[in-house]
């Protein structure tokens, strides 16, 4: 909760800010360049951090924590300066490759964001490892709030002020609302700078001492994680990165579809936010519990509750998807509603990804990170091939199918291999039944509303099906749920009054 809530809150605030794009820009094509930049950033984040966060948790269990923190911090700071310099050196080439020739300044802001985010990586990891959630939460939330304030200032307050004060000196440096995409990047940059400042105590504790033997040992562990991370980003971001380059459409229409496509994915990103929040707390938790005798049972229980949470999120997104459509239609943003039909497919694919992250603990605990790299590499190969083959033919559906097949493959392979090397008693049949039931409920909902297309009927059926799933889970998991804080107080054993 301590690490998950601030992560969810910060990500959700950023999520809401991105959802304002359709309110500001009538044409989805206007947001395509921003989508392109934010598809590049995760690739660079993996390269810049090269697995040091996970390695820090892994080796803090057996090495001197201060020596480890100092060594890895020196490594990270040095490599970040080098990589950022290369970004500036090849800024023109990157802009041309990403079809951002008209806005090379986007690459400049992107480089600044990556620089400060990377430098802060180990400081955040140390806060998590030392169990200091309040400081962690404050730094995370402050970054997002600064980001939002800058976007609101330049996209909302200043334009209205200039309408009533056209001669104000502000107009001399304000480029106008039409170029507002850059203010999203500027807000992100200053949010990252604020985070860096708030973590100054952690940076001041760095002693520039470097243990080469320890560093080599860490690098042997972490370099496969770069492959894992890069493969994971390929699976997550490749469709957005290459969409407008592979779809067989004129440039403006391709940008239009990319803008719509990015908005579609944001609707399913609530599950991604939950996954990321879970990973923030779960990774150090899994390592800390790894030496306990009942650790596998603990991992299995965590998996069950994780899947249940994801099921509720999936139903919330899929059953009430038409509410989003009605909202866009009400504000005359009809163009943004294209492709909403693939959102449930993306949402289920993200559940598979979350399950995979749960399962991946086996290769991290058994020092078989290369196995994880191979699984991710296989998923990346599926992603690349299917995106290139399916997007030109099926557009949004093609990208969704590629993501779905990739994460399904990774989940299944990770489970089968994990049970061989680090057996965990997952409730496999029960979890599959929950996922299948969720899909069936969504199909029933779509079938009924296709027969009778009424708003209130739509909402009533969605709420009824959601309530049914809640009741069903309550009956099946009653004993487990009764042991939980807060929730357990509302449940009584069967047969009692």
C-alpha positions in Angstrom: 0.0 0.0 0.0 2.7 2.5 0.9 4.6 2.1 -2.3 1.6 1.1 -4.5 -0.7 4.1 -3.6 1.7 6.9 -4.4 2.7 5.1 -7.6 -0.9 4.6 -8.6 -1.7 8.2 -7.6 1.2 9.7 -9.6 0.6 7.5 -12.6 -3.2 8.1 -12.5 -2.7 11.9 -12.3 -0.4 11.6 -15.3 -3.0 9.4 -17.0 -5.7 11.9 -16.4 -3.5 14.7 -17.8 -2.9 12.6 -21.0 -6.6 12.0 -21.3 -7.0 15.8 -21.7 -5.4 15.6 -25.1 -8.7 15.0 -26.9 -10.2 18.0 -25.0 -7.4 20.3 -26.2 -6.7 18.9 -29.7 -9.7 18.2 -32.0 -7.6 16.2 -34.4 -5.7 13.1 -33.1 -2.9 13.7 -35.7 -1.8 16.7 -33.6 -0.8 14.4 -30.8 1.1 11.9 -32.9 4.5 13.5 -32.3 4.1 13.4 -28.5 3.2 9.7 -28.8 6.3 9.1 -30.8 8.5 10.8 -28.2 7.0 8.8 -25.3 7.4 5.6 -27.3 11.2 6.3 -27.5 11.7 7.2 -23.8 11.1 3.7 -22.4 13.7 2.2 -24.7 16.3 4.7 -23.6 15.3 4.3 -19.9 16.2 0.6 -20.1 19.5 1.3 -21.8 20.4 4.1 -19.4 19.6 2.1 -16.2 20.9 -1.3 -17.5 19.3 -3.3 -14.8 20.9 -1.6 -11.8 17.7 -1.2 -9.8 17.0 -4.9 -9.7 20.6 -5.7 -9.2 20.7 -3.3 -6.2 17.9 -5.2 -4.5 19.5 -8.6 -5.3 23.0 -7.7 -4.0 22.0 -5.7 -1.0 21.1 -9.0 0.6 24.7 -10.2 0.5 27.0 -7.2 0.1 27.8 -4.1 2.1 24.9 -1.7 1.3 26.9 1.5 1.3 29.7 0.1 -0.8 27.1 -1.3 -3.3 25.2 2.0 -3.4 28.4 4.0 -4.0 29.7 1.7 -6.7 26.5 1.6 -8.6 25.8 5.3 -8.2 29.2 6.2 -9.7 28.6 3.8 -12.6 25.1 5.2 -13.2 26.1 8.9 -13.0 29.1 8.4 -15.4 27.1 6.3 -17.9 24.2 8.8 -17.8 26.4 11.7 -18.7 27.9 9.8 -21.6 24.6 8.5 -23.0 23.0 12.0 -22.7 25.9 13.5 -24.5 25.4 11.0 -27.3 21.7 11.9 -27.5 22.6 15.6 -28.1 25.4 14.6 -30.6 23.0 12.6 -32.7 19.9 14.7 -32.1 19.3 15.5 -35.8 19.6 11.8 -36.8 17.2 10.7 -34.1 14.7 13.4 -35.0 14.8 12.3 -38.7 14.5 8.6 -37.8 11.5 9.3 -35.6 9.8 11.6 -38.2 10.3 14.6 -35.8 12.4 16.7 -38.3 10.0 19.7 -37.8 10.5 19.6 -34.0 14.0 18.6 -33.1 13.5 20.5 -29.8 11.4 17.6 -28.7 14.6 15.4 -28.6 16.3 18.1 -26.4 13.5 18.0 -23.8 13.4 14.2 -24.0 17.1 14.0 -23.3 16.7 16.2 -20.2 13.8 14.1 -18.9 15.8 10.8 -19.3 18.9 12.3 -17.7 17.2 13.4 -14.4 14.9 10.3 -14.3 18.0 8.0 -14.6 20.0 9.8 -12.0 17.2 9.4 -9.5 16.8 5.6 -10.1 19.1 4.3 -7.4 18.0 6.9 -4.9 14.4 5.7 -5.2 15.6 2.1 -5.0 17.5 2.8 -1.8 14.3 4.4 -0.3 12.4 1.2 -1.1 15.2 -1.1 0.1 15.4 0.9 3.4 11.6 0.9 3.7 11.1 4.7 3.7 7.8 5.0 2.0 6.8 8.5 3.0 9.8 10.2 1.4 9.4 7.9 -1.6 5.8 8.9 -2.0 6.4 12.6 -1.6 9.1 12.7 -4.3 7.0 10.7 -6.7 3.8 12.7 -6.2 5.6 16.1 -6.3 7.1 15.3 -9.7 3.7 14.6 -11.2 2.0 17.6 -9.6 4.7 20.0 -11.0 4.2 18.4 -14.4 0.4 19.0 -14.2 0.7 22.5 -12.9 3.0 23.5 -15.8 0.7 22.0 -18.4 -2.4 23.6 -16.8 -0.5 27.0 -16.7 0.5 27.0 -20.3 -2.4 25.2 -21.8 -5.2 26.7 -19.7 -4.4 29.7 -17.6 -2.1 31.7 -19.9 -4.2 31.4 -23.1 -7.3 32.7 -21.2 -5.2 35.5 -19.6 -3.9 36.6 -23.0 -7.5 36.7 -24.4 -8.3 39.4 -21.9 -4.8 41.0 -21.8 -3.6 40.9 -25.4 -0.8 43.4 -24.8 0.7 41.5 -21.8 4.5 40.9 -21.9 3.7 37.2 -21.5 2.9 36.9 -25.2 6.6 37.6 -26.0 7.7 34.2 -24.8 4.5 32.2 -25.1 4.4 30.3 -28.4 0.7 29.7 -28.3 -1.8 26.9 -27.5 -1.4 25.4 -31.0 2.1 24.3 -30.2 1.0 23.0 -26.8 2.4 19.5 -27.2 5.8 20.8 -26.2 4.4 22.0 -22.8 3.7 18.3 -21.9 7.5 17.7 -22.4 8.5 20.8 -20.5 6.2 19.9 -17.6 7.7 16.4 -17.5 11.2 17.8 -17.5 10.7 20.2 -14.6 8.9 17.5 -12.7 12.0 15.3 -13.1 14.2 18.2 -11.9 12.0 18.7 -8.8 12.4 15.0 -8.0 16.2 15.3 -8.3 16.1 18.2 -5.9 13.9 16.4 -3.4 16.3 13.4 -3.4 19.4 15.6 -2.7 19.9 14.0 0.7 20.3 10.6 -1.0 22.7 12.1 -3.6 24.8 13.8 -0.9 25.4 10.4 0.8 27.2 9.1 -2.3 30.9 8.6 -1.8 32.7 8.5 -5.1 34.4 5.2 -4.3 34.3 2.4 -6.9 34.7 -1.3 -6.1 35.6 -2.8 -9.5 35.2 -6.5 -8.4 31.8 -5.8 -7.0 30.8 -3.9 -10.2 31.9 -6.7 -12.5 29.9 -9.2 -10.3 26.8 -6.9 -10.6 27.2 -6.5 -14.3 27.2 -10.2 -14.9 23.9 -10.4 -13.1 22.3 -7.3 -14.6 23.3 -7.4 -18.3 20.7 -10.1 -19.1 18.1 -7.8 -17.5 18.9 -5.2 -20.2 17.8 -7.7 -22.8 14.7 -8.5 -20.6 13.9 -4.9 -20.2 14.5 -4.0 -23.9 12.5 -6.9 -25.0 9.7 -5.9 -22.6 9.7 -2.3 -24.0 9.6 -3.7 -27.5 6.6 -5.7 -26.6 4.9 -2.7 -24.9 5.9 0.2 -27.1 6.9 -1.1 -30.6 3.4 -0.8 -32.0 3.3 2.9 -31.1 6.8 3.5 -32.3 6.3 1.9 -35.8 2.6 2.3 -36.3 2.7 5.3 -38.6 5.7 3.9 -40.5 4.1 0.5 -41.4 0.4 1.3 -41.9 -0.3 1.8 -45.6 -1.8 5.3 -45.4 -0.8 8.9 -46.4 1.3 10.7 -43.7 -1.5 12.8 -42.3 -3.9 9.9 -42.0 -1.2 7.7 -40.5 -0.6 10.4 -37.8 -4.4 10.5 -37.2 -4.5 6.8 -36.5 -1.4 6.9 -34.3 -3.0 9.6 -32.2 -6.2 7.6 -31.9 -4.3 4.4 -31.2 -2.3 6.0 -28.3 -5.5 7.2 -26.8 -7.0 3.7 -27.0 -4.1 2.2 -25.2 -4.4 4.8 -22.4 -7.9 3.4 -21.6 -6.4 0.0 -20.8 -3.4 1.5 -19.0 -5.2 1.4 -15.6 -4.1 -2.2 -15.5 -0.6 -1.2 -16.4 -0.6 1.3 -13.5 -1.7 -1.4 -11.1 1.1 -3.7 -12.4 3.8 -1.0 -12.0 2.5 -0.2 -8.5 2.6 -3.9 -7.6 6.2 -4.3 -8.9 7.4 -1.3 -6.8 6.4 -3.2 -3.6 6.7 -6.8 -4.8 10.2 -6.9 -6.1 12.0 -6.1 -2.7 9.3 -8.1 -0.9 10.0 -11.2 -3.0 13.7 -11.0 -2.5 13.3 -10.4 1.3 11.0 -13.4 1.7 13.1 -15.7 -0.6 14.9 -17.4 2.3 11.8 -18.3 4.2 10.6 -21.9 4.1 7.0 -21.0 3.0 8.1 -18.5 0.4 6.6 -20.4 -2.6 3.2 -20.5 -0.8 3.4 -16.7 -0.2 4.2 -16.1 -3.8 1.2 -18.2 -4.9 -1.1 -16.2 -2.5 0.2 -12.9 -3.8 -0.5 -14.1 -7.4 -4.1 -15.0 -6.6 -4.9 -11.6 -5.2 -3.0 -9.9 -8.0 -5.1 -11.7 -10.6 -8.3 -10.9 -8.8 -7.5 -7.2 -8.7 -6.7 -7.3 -12.4 -10.0 -9.1 -13.1 -12.0 -6.3 -11.4 -10.0 -3.7 -13.3 -10.6 -5.5 -16.6 -14.3 -5.6 -16.0 -14.4 -2.0 -14.9 -12.7 -1.0 -18.2 -14.5 -3.3 -20.5 -18.1 -3.1 -19.2 -18.1 0.7 -18.9 -16.2 1.4 -22.2 -19.3 2.9 -23.8 -19.2 5.7 -21.1 -16.0 6.9 -22.6 -17.5 6.8 -26.1 -20.5 8.8 -25.0 -18.2 11.4 -23.4 -16.2 11.9 -26.6 -19.4 12.1 -28.6 -20.8 14.7 -26.2 -17.9 17.0 -26.7 -17.9 16.5 -30.5 -14.6 14.5 -30.6 -16.0 11.7 -32.8 -12.7 11.0 -34.4 -11.2 9.9 -31.0 -13.7 7.0 -30.6 -12.3 4.9 -33.5 -10.9 1.6 -32.4 -12.4 1.5 -28.9 -13.5 -2.1 -29.6 -9.9 -3.3 -29.1 -9.5 -1.9 -25.6 -10.7 -5.2 -23.9 -8.1 -7.1 -25.9 -5.3 -4.7 -24.8 -6.6 -4.9 -21.2 -6.5 -8.7 -21.1 -3.0 -8.6 -22.7 -1.8 -6.4 -19.9 -3.2 -8.9 -17.3 -1.0 -11.6 -19.0 1.9 -9.2 -18.7 1.2 -8.7 -15.0 1.0 -12.4 -14.4 4.3 -12.8 -16.3 6.0 -10.3 -13.9 4.7 -12.3 -11.0 6.1 -15.5 -12.5 9.4 -14.0 -13.4 10.6 -14.1 -9.8 11.8 -17.7 -10.5 14.7 -16.7 -12.7 15.7 -13.7 -10.6 15.9 -15.9 -7.4 17.8 -18.7 -9.2 20.2 -16.4 -11.0 18.9 -17.6 -14.4 18.3 -14.1 -15.8 19.4 -15.3 -19.3 16.3 -17.5 -19.3 14.2 -14.5 -18.7 16.1 -12.7 -21.5 15.3 -15.6 -23.9 11.6 -15.6 -23.0 11.4 -11.8 -23.5 13.4 -12.1 -26.8 10.9 -14.7 -28.0 8.0 -12.3 -27.1 9.8 -9.5 -28.9 10.2 -11.6 -32.0 6.4 -12.3 -32.0 5.7 -8.6 -31.4 7.9 -7.4 -34.3 6.6 -10.0 -36.8 2.9 -9.7 -36.0 3.0 -5.9 -35.9 4.7 -5.7 -39.3 2.2 -8.3 -40.7 -1.0 -7.3 -39.0 -1.0 -3.5 -38.7 -1.0 -2.8 -42.4 -4.0 -5.1 -42.8 -6.1 -4.8 -39.6 -4.8 -1.4 -38.2 -5.8 -1.1 -34.5 -6.9 -4.7 -34.3 -3.6 -5.9 -35.7 -1.6 -4.1 -33.0 -3.9 -5.4 -30.3 -3.6 -9.0 -31.6 0.2 -8.7 -31.7 0.3 -7.5 -28.1 -2.1 -10.2 -26.9 -0.2 -13.1 -28.6 3.1 -11.8 -27.3 2.1 -11.6 -23.6 0.2 -14.9 -23.7 3.3 -16.6 -25.0 5.6 -15.0 -22.4 3.2 -15.9 -19.6 2.8 -19.6 -20.6 6.5 -20.2 -21.2 7.5 -18.5 -18.0 5.0 -20.6 -16.0 6.2 -23.9 -17.5 9.9 -23.1 -17.1 9.4 -21.7 -13.6 7.7 -24.8 -12.4 10.8 -26.8 -13.4 13.4 -24.6 -11.8 11.5 -23.0 -8.8 8.1 -24.7 -8.2 5.4 -22.5 -6.8 1.9 -23.9 -6.0 -0.1 -21.4 -8.0 -3.9 -22.0 -8.0 -3.7 -22.4 -11.8 -7.2 -23.8 -12.5 -8.9 -21.3 -10.3 -7.1 -18.3 -11.8 -7.8 -19.5 -15.4 -11.5 -19.9 -14.4 -11.6 -16.3 -13.1 -10.1 -14.9 -16.3 -12.4 -17.0 -18.5 -15.4 -15.8 -16.5 -14.4 -12.2 -17.0 -14.2 -12.6 -20.7 -17.6 -14.4 -20.8 -19.2 -11.6 -18.8 -17.9 -9.0 -21.2 -19.2 -11.0 -24.2 -22.6 -11.3 -22.6 -22.7 -7.6 -22.0 -21.7 -6.8 -25.7 -24.3 -9.2 -26.9 -27.1 -7.8 -24.9 -26.4 -4.1 -25.7 -26.2 -5.0 -29.4 -29.8 -6.2 -29.1 -31.1 -3.2 -27.2 -28.9 -0.1 -27.5 -30.1 2.0 -24.6 -27.8 4.0 -22.4 -29.5 3.1 -19.1 -30.0 -0.5 -20.1 -26.2 -0.6 -21.0 -25.2 0.7 -17.6 -27.7 -1.5 -15.7 -26.4 -4.7 -17.4 -22.8 -3.6 -16.9 -23.3 -2.9 -13.2 -25.3 -6.2 -12.7 -22.5 -8.3 -14.3 -19.9 -6.5 -12.3 -21.9 -7.1 -9.1 -22.3 -10.8 -10.0 -18.5 -11.2 -10.4 -18.0 -9.5 -7.0 -20.5 -11.8 -5.4 -19.0 -14.9 -7.0 -15.5 -14.1 -5.9 -16.8 -13.4 -2.4 -18.3 -16.8 -2.2 -15.3 -18.7 -3.5 -12.6 -16.7 -1.6 -14.6 -16.1 1.6 -12.1 -17.7 3.9 -9.2 -15.8 2.4 -11.0 -12.5 2.3 -12.0 -12.8 5.9 -8.4 -12.8 6.9 -7.7 -9.5 5.2 -7.9 -6.1 7.1 -10.9 -3.9 6.4 -12.5 -6.3 3.9 -12.7 -9.1 6.4 -14.9 -7.0 8.7 -17.7 -7.0 6.1 -17.7 -10.8 5.7 -19.1 -13.4 8.0 -18.6 -17.2 7.8 -21.3 -19.0 5.9 -24.3 -20.0 8.1 -23.9 -17.1 10.6 -26.2 -14.1 10.9 
